[in-house]
């Protein structure tokens, strides 16, 4: 996720949980109880995007009864300049614009595993403790996995935020799936709760399942990665570093089979950004094939997720890589991988009747975090 959002797009609807749950359990379970007497009111919320390099915080004035929102203040804090996340929050709350309009809730999207409203970050030596921040500052704080936040943002997206790859009816209240390559391969499911008239988001770690290759070349890729790493997970061949790995593999494979390429004792390595640029420019045929191969794998996994929950509400491809590669993605490898179910006509039909979108609004995670912060204020 990137810069603080400049849009006022929000989704609606809070959560519920058994009455026996305490508030801190309510936050960590992501299941909140709707207050029957909730009324529209102004509120100030903090939205956070916490990564290994930067912590992005923004304060918003929102209307709990509508999708309206106005950004009050935003700032990016390099993680290398702060010993703890608490000092980042202290610095943000001391900003004059924020001090004048004290926040009532905060939702922080973090690229890491969140357990009991707490995250031990791996790319920076920080512990982010939502309950501790809540006790210290006196407003409600919830931590969300980054793709969980993306999920909460999806119902708020406008048509112009999406590019359709497979046109099909979007069934109201039906399950939705979101996934996408970035630093890793994130994924989540959205399930409708009729009691609260809103979607709940369930993140998962399915990207760490074993890669199921299709065709001889993907099987060769799986062997290549297994020989190198001992195992081949889906994420290892469907993210930024996975694109680099595929590019290396294709050189070793193609050099033995195509006379127009020079054999190399060692594959030439490129960063994902270089491979992407070369693929878009069409200047490197191996880069083009690497991008297409990765998106065929992403498409296959998206199709598998769609079948697991019958995602008639649509499948959404998010992440920082895909919008930048959109012209190549639209060339067809992603959709082909999504639809391919050879010899299983009933399941192919299900997928042809499932919408497939690319999310082009890179602020969707912050939109979702802002919506979740609003939900904290409409719950008991």
Legacy VTK file of the C-alpha trace (Angstrom):
# vtk DataFile Version 3.0
C-alpha trace
ASCII
DATASET POLYDATA
POINTS 380 float
0.000 0.000 0.000
1.120 3.506 -0.737
0.341 7.147 -0.007
-2.547 8.233 2.289
-5.756 8.182 0.287
-7.287 11.303 -1.167
-10.648 9.640 -1.812
-13.671 9.559 0.452
-14.758 6.097 -0.623
-15.866 3.939 2.292
-17.795 0.743 2.858
-20.602 0.333 5.332
-21.533 -1.992 8.162
-20.057 -3.153 11.505
-19.518 -6.595 13.022
-20.803 -8.661 15.892
-19.386 -11.259 18.261
-20.727 -13.279 21.238
-21.633 -11.045 24.162
-19.157 -12.880 26.358
-16.195 -11.488 24.419
-14.263 -8.647 25.967
-13.407 -5.638 23.834
-9.828 -6.695 23.153
-11.067 -10.065 21.952
-13.682 -8.310 19.857
-10.941 -6.367 18.066
-8.731 -9.371 17.457
-11.614 -11.539 16.261
-12.724 -8.874 13.778
-16.311 -9.577 14.889
-18.150 -6.647 16.413
-21.634 -6.058 17.844
-23.787 -3.370 16.244
-25.203 -0.831 18.656
-28.923 -0.463 18.076
-28.751 3.235 18.918
-25.883 4.085 16.522
-26.497 7.464 14.886
-24.673 9.510 12.297
-22.055 11.775 13.813
-18.742 13.361 13.017
-15.703 11.389 14.114
-11.950 11.603 13.695
-10.095 8.375 12.942
-6.470 7.433 12.304
-5.561 5.206 9.378
-2.193 3.468 9.260
-0.165 1.584 6.663
2.755 0.028 8.520
5.493 -1.533 6.416
9.120 -2.470 6.848
10.431 0.763 5.317
7.795 3.369 6.158
4.898 3.894 8.539
2.212 6.008 6.872
-0.340 7.611 9.182
-3.251 9.870 8.322
-6.082 11.463 10.298
-9.568 11.718 8.814
-12.768 13.478 9.769
-15.603 11.152 8.815
-19.374 11.035 8.981
-20.455 7.745 10.539
-23.769 7.952 8.730
-22.340 8.293 5.223
-19.263 7.696 3.092
-18.091 11.295 3.489
-14.573 11.925 4.735
-11.945 14.654 4.749
-8.248 14.142 5.326
-6.955 16.327 8.165
-3.275 15.433 8.149
-0.930 12.773 6.778
2.738 11.982 7.254
5.235 9.273 6.317
7.649 8.118 9.037
10.775 6.162 7.945
11.030 3.133 10.224
14.821 3.469 10.416
14.448 6.757 12.294
12.263 5.410 15.130
13.195 2.746 17.657
9.583 1.732 18.360
6.196 2.167 16.753
4.938 3.854 19.930
7.316 6.761 19.282
5.861 7.112 15.782
2.343 7.358 17.211
3.524 9.875 19.807
5.059 12.014 17.061
1.916 11.847 14.953
-0.404 12.740 17.832
1.800 15.730 18.696
1.283 17.274 15.250
-0.744 20.503 15.668
-3.466 19.480 13.200
-3.965 16.162 14.985
-3.724 17.657 18.478
-6.551 20.068 17.658
-8.855 17.208 16.582
-8.199 14.230 18.891
-8.919 10.848 17.258
-11.563 8.470 18.524
-10.361 5.280 16.826
-7.497 3.901 14.760
-7.116 1.007 12.328
-3.590 0.030 11.339
-2.917 -2.216 8.348
0.308 -4.180 8.791
2.251 -6.382 6.381
2.542 -9.229 8.854
0.687 -11.746 10.980
-1.675 -10.177 13.518
-2.499 -12.213 16.622
-4.529 -10.933 19.573
-4.331 -7.380 18.220
-0.538 -7.545 18.237
2.133 -7.914 15.545
5.825 -8.739 15.858
7.129 -7.213 12.649
9.858 -9.069 10.765
11.290 -6.413 8.436
11.779 -3.939 11.261
12.410 -4.656 14.940
9.048 -3.345 16.124
6.258 -4.789 18.209
2.934 -3.132 17.390
0.513 -3.644 20.286
-3.011 -2.416 19.587
-4.264 -3.014 23.125
-1.255 -1.187 24.563
-1.826 1.801 22.292
-5.498 1.821 23.238
-4.693 1.822 26.964
-2.074 4.553 26.552
-4.000 6.971 24.352
-7.626 6.305 25.281
-9.073 5.545 21.836
-9.891 2.233 20.235
-7.147 0.636 18.148
-7.362 -2.359 15.816
-4.575 -4.028 13.848
-5.365 -5.618 10.506
-3.381 -7.809 8.161
-2.702 -5.766 5.029
-4.861 -7.952 2.780
-7.610 -7.956 5.389
-7.654 -4.169 5.009
-7.798 -4.552 1.218
-10.847 -6.772 1.667
-12.671 -4.138 3.686
-11.982 -1.615 0.948
-13.441 -3.652 -1.916
-17.168 -2.932 -1.346
-16.328 0.798 -1.403
-14.612 0.810 -4.786
-16.045 2.751 -7.695
-16.327 1.305 -11.238
-13.360 3.394 -12.354
-11.205 1.635 -9.730
-11.592 -1.702 -11.522
-10.568 -3.222 -14.839
-12.722 -6.164 -15.880
-10.958 -9.233 -17.269
-13.956 -11.569 -17.180
-17.396 -9.994 -17.489
-20.121 -11.792 -15.551
-22.968 -10.808 -13.216
-21.823 -9.853 -9.710
-24.300 -11.550 -7.395
-25.220 -9.330 -4.415
-24.153 -10.723 -1.028
-22.294 -13.639 -2.654
-18.757 -14.519 -1.504
-15.870 -12.492 -2.897
-12.183 -13.350 -3.206
-9.225 -10.961 -3.240
-5.643 -11.929 -3.876
-2.575 -10.521 -5.524
1.186 -10.557 -5.886
3.388 -8.016 -4.187
6.222 -8.647 -1.753
4.345 -11.895 -1.120
1.048 -13.314 -2.355
-1.806 -11.990 -0.215
-5.285 -13.484 -0.143
-8.595 -13.122 1.694
-12.255 -14.074 1.385
-15.254 -11.810 1.951
-18.400 -13.442 3.335
-21.731 -11.705 3.738
-23.297 -11.625 7.222
-27.043 -11.078 6.949
-27.276 -10.147 10.628
-25.127 -7.048 10.155
-25.844 -6.497 6.455
-22.146 -6.270 5.618
-19.170 -8.345 4.529
-16.728 -9.927 6.948
-13.174 -10.399 5.741
-11.266 -13.589 6.457
-7.548 -13.442 5.611
-5.591 -16.644 5.161
-2.229 -18.175 4.379
-3.289 -20.269 1.384
-0.437 -18.851 -0.666
1.897 -21.100 1.326
0.175 -24.223 0.008
2.164 -26.436 -2.342
2.299 -25.177 -5.931
0.254 -27.348 -8.325
1.926 -26.910 -11.732
0.182 -27.194 -15.090
2.023 -28.379 -18.166
5.625 -29.492 -18.605
7.155 -26.042 -18.208
5.465 -25.273 -14.882
6.425 -28.760 -13.693
10.032 -28.007 -14.611
9.755 -24.709 -12.707
8.437 -26.559 -9.657
11.403 -28.957 -9.780
13.800 -26.027 -10.187
12.434 -24.253 -7.102
12.231 -27.486 -5.092
15.858 -28.302 -5.865
16.815 -24.802 -4.757
14.575 -24.404 -1.691
13.478 -27.921 -0.727
9.823 -27.174 -1.452
7.797 -25.081 -3.896
4.951 -23.004 -2.477
2.533 -20.992 -4.615
3.905 -17.740 -3.202
7.456 -18.610 -4.269
6.421 -18.364 -7.935
3.690 -15.710 -7.658
5.174 -12.531 -6.177
7.962 -10.041 -6.859
10.775 -12.392 -5.875
8.906 -15.197 -7.636
9.021 -13.238 -10.884
12.792 -12.964 -10.493
13.004 -16.713 -9.885
10.907 -17.509 -12.964
13.120 -15.232 -15.056
16.207 -17.136 -13.916
14.530 -20.486 -14.559
13.439 -19.592 -18.072
17.006 -18.825 -19.052
18.263 -22.234 -17.979
15.310 -23.946 -19.630
15.101 -21.902 -22.815
18.861 -21.918 -23.422
18.700 -25.671 -23.916
15.732 -25.545 -26.303
15.913 -22.356 -28.370
18.798 -21.664 -30.743
18.111 -17.919 -30.794
19.238 -17.587 -27.179
22.803 -17.954 -25.989
23.414 -20.695 -23.465
24.715 -19.382 -20.168
26.466 -21.266 -17.419
24.717 -18.963 -14.957
21.310 -17.334 -15.503
21.361 -13.567 -15.751
19.581 -12.069 -12.757
17.260 -9.078 -12.856
15.146 -7.340 -10.257
11.377 -7.597 -10.579
11.127 -3.937 -11.614
13.624 -4.482 -14.438
11.815 -7.597 -15.636
8.487 -5.768 -15.557
9.851 -2.805 -17.522
11.409 -5.081 -20.143
8.184 -7.066 -20.467
6.116 -3.915 -20.977
8.580 -2.605 -23.549
8.761 -5.969 -25.282
12.542 -5.656 -25.319
13.281 -8.994 -23.638
11.323 -12.110 -24.715
12.306 -13.941 -21.542
10.883 -11.105 -19.424
7.627 -11.249 -21.395
7.391 -14.999 -20.861
8.267 -14.676 -17.163
5.468 -12.170 -16.543
2.980 -14.268 -18.508
4.002 -17.420 -16.660
3.633 -15.779 -13.258
0.180 -14.449 -14.088
-0.932 -17.816 -15.440
-0.031 -19.189 -11.987
-1.807 -16.302 -10.210
-4.865 -16.862 -12.409
-4.944 -20.580 -11.646
-4.818 -19.920 -7.903
-7.519 -17.251 -8.216
-9.701 -19.760 -10.040
-9.090 -22.372 -7.357
-10.059 -19.893 -4.627
-13.182 -18.939 -6.570
-14.252 -22.585 -6.756
-13.574 -23.184 -3.058
-16.130 -20.580 -1.960
-18.195 -20.128 -5.173
-17.168 -16.474 -5.412
-20.125 -15.205 -7.426
-19.494 -11.810 -5.859
-16.342 -11.545 -7.936
-12.619 -12.252 -7.806
-10.377 -9.212 -7.333
-6.658 -9.061 -8.113
-4.881 -6.485 -5.941
-1.289 -5.771 -4.940
1.310 -3.277 -6.059
2.616 -5.205 -9.079
-0.486 -5.845 -11.178
-1.613 -2.256 -11.926
1.881 -1.460 -13.210
1.787 -4.500 -15.506
-1.802 -4.029 -16.630
-1.129 -3.955 -20.416
0.710 -7.283 -20.130
-1.911 -8.728 -17.755
-4.664 -7.832 -20.215
-2.835 -9.836 -22.890
-4.571 -12.894 -21.485
-2.317 -15.111 -19.340
-4.134 -14.262 -16.099
-7.593 -14.936 -17.517
-6.423 -18.090 -19.285
-5.024 -19.451 -16.026
-8.221 -18.472 -14.204
-10.535 -20.289 -16.629
-8.465 -23.364 -17.427
-10.167 -26.493 -16.073
-9.513 -29.037 -18.841
-11.925 -31.952 -18.875
-14.089 -30.494 -16.082
-16.811 -28.646 -17.974
-19.102 -27.912 -14.968
-16.311 -26.134 -13.107
-15.162 -24.277 -16.195
-18.743 -23.012 -16.526
-18.735 -21.780 -12.917
-15.591 -19.771 -13.598
-16.849 -18.302 -16.873
-19.827 -17.047 -14.834
-17.550 -15.451 -12.195
-16.351 -11.871 -12.640
-12.605 -11.276 -12.568
-11.316 -7.770 -11.842
-7.990 -6.003 -11.430
-8.053 -3.305 -8.738
-6.277 -0.218 -10.067
-6.855 1.978 -7.002
-3.676 1.348 -5.023
-5.211 3.020 -1.955
-7.780 0.247 -1.461
-6.059 -1.010 1.696
-6.180 2.403 3.324
-9.803 2.797 2.271
-10.521 -0.481 4.049
-8.574 0.482 7.168
-10.474 3.750 7.378
-13.769 1.890 7.111
-12.734 -0.504 9.844
-11.827 2.420 12.102
-15.326 3.794 11.539
-16.805 0.432 12.495
-15.039 0.586 15.834
-17.102 3.686 16.648
-20.440 2.108 15.755
-19.945 -0.938 17.957
-20.352 -1.719 21.603
LINES 1 381
380 0 1 2 3 4 5 6 7 8 9 10 11 12 13 14 15 16 17 18 19 20 21 22 23 24 25 26 27 28 29 30 31 32 33 34 35 36 37 38 39 40 41 42 43 44 45 46 47 48 49 50 51 52 53 54 55 56 57 58 59 60 61 62 63 64 65 66 67 68 69 70 71 72 73 74 75 76 77 78 79 80 81 82 83 84 85 86 87 88 89 90 91 92 93 94 95 96 97 98 99 100 101 102 103 104 105 106 107 108 109 110 111 112 113 114 115 116 117 118 119 120 121 122 123 124 125 126 127 128 129 130 131 132 133 134 135 136 137 138 139 140 141 142 143 144 145 146 147 148 149 150 151 152 153 154 155 156 157 158 159 160 161 162 163 164 165 166 167 168 169 170 171 172 173 174 175 176 177 178 179 180 181 182 183 184 185 186 187 188 189 190 191 192 193 194 195 196 197 198 199 200 201 202 203 204 205 206 207 208 209 210 211 212 213 214 215 216 217 218 219 220 221 222 223 224 225 226 227 228 229 230 231 232 233 234 235 236 237 238 239 240 241 242 243 244 245 246 247 248 249 250 251 252 253 254 255 256 257 258 259 260 261 262 263 264 265 266 267 268 269 270 271 272 273 274 275 276 277 278 279 280 281 282 283 284 285 286 287 288 289 290 291 292 293 294 295 296 297 298 299 300 301 302 303 304 305 306 307 308 309 310 311 312 313 314 315 316 317 318 319 320 321 322 323 324 325 326 327 328 329 330 331 332 333 334 335 336 337 338 339 340 341 342 343 344 345 346 347 348 349 350 351 352 353 354 355 356 357 358 359 360 361 362 363 364 365 366 367 368 369 370 371 372 373 374 375 376 377 378 379
